[in-house]
Amino acid sequence: MTHCGKIGRVTSTSGSGPGRPPDPDIERRAIEATLEIYSEVGWAGFTFDAVARRAKVGKAALYRRWPSKQDLIVEAIETLRLPRRKPVTGPIRDDLRSVAESLTRRYAGRHGLAFLRAQLEAKVYPDVLGAAMDTSRKSIIAKGRKIILSAVERGELPPGTSPGMVMDGLAGAIVNHILMAPETRVAEIADDPAQFSDRVVDLVLDGARAAARTPVS
């Protein structure tokens, strides 16, 4: 009895052929194990041996897919990219709420710590993670600028509002709260990010508008 493997080869299931059929689940298990281990130990403690043990795969199978641990970690971090959001259309509160919910799901989610580590270690080990995280960083900055500048053009935010300060306030409030809050609170946020996101957006918009009304001495 034969069947076709993932790459179209005919292989034997009786054990008498050249080897076992390819395991179609290897990549998923390896990526999952990579994110878990990287969250726990970071780049300095990350090894193929640890991934192979946790994913229950052979090291040879890992090396066939990822020539180095850098390749493996970068691909795993890429799976945490935020989904494409709808185009900026306003009102500003809706646009920021969409961003806040996406960020909350990312950082409060199961692999939030892996992404936080990657952001930090891109500064510590720029040759390893710098390029991958720089692409993500530039994309986030460009989208944030477009949201804020469009809101200024529509008259929803005062002229001169800083896109960087508004987006820093939004992301900073989310990340700091998730890092400082008890795990039970983080789990609540992950299960229902909408209410938390609403509160953060209201805080940031109130602050942006108040700052514009404050006279410069």
Buried (B, 14 or more C-beta within 10 A) or exposed (E): EEEEBEEEEEBBEEEEEEEEBEBEEBBEBBBBBBBBBBBEEBBEEBEBEBBBEBBEBEEEBBBEEBEEBBEBBBBBBEEBEBEEEEEBEEEBBEBBBBBBBBBBBBBBBEBBBBBBBBBBBBEEBEEBBBEBBEEBEEEBEEBBBBBBBBBBEEEBBEEEBBBEBBBEBBBEBBBEBBEEBEEEBBEBBBEEBEEBBBEBBEEBBEBBEEBEEEEEE
